[in-house]
């Protein structure tokens, strides 16, 4: 399933600022301020892995396993695109 994304992703926290980070565990895109509010609060959320949102990508594919996160890896044996979190299953 392929989705066309806007060049500027909106933060899912405040819905006002440009999203700069994708939280793999929370499956959401956040701006810097919202990321700090969410992930500095407690030790558990501080361990969440966040990756930079790439603005160069216009077209992306959602993970064929969880259907929530953007895919970042291609599994040649299964002919599917998967996210980093789901890659442990393959």
Secondary structure as GFF3:
##gff-version 3
##sequence-region A 1 90
A	DSSP	beta_strand	2	4	.	.	.	ID=ss1
A	DSSP	beta_strand	21	23	.	.	.	ID=ss2
A	DSSP	beta_strand	28	30	.	.	.	ID=ss3
A	DSSP	alpha_helix	32	39	.	.	.	ID=ss4
A	DSSP	alpha_helix	43	46	.	.	.	ID=ss5
A	DSSP	beta_strand	50	52	.	.	.	ID=ss6
A	DSSP	beta_strand	59	61	.	.	.	ID=ss7
A	DSSP	beta_strand	73	75	.	.	.	ID=ss8
A	DSSP	beta_strand	80	82	.	.	.	ID=ss9
A	DSSP	three_ten_helix	86	89	.	.	.	ID=ss10
###
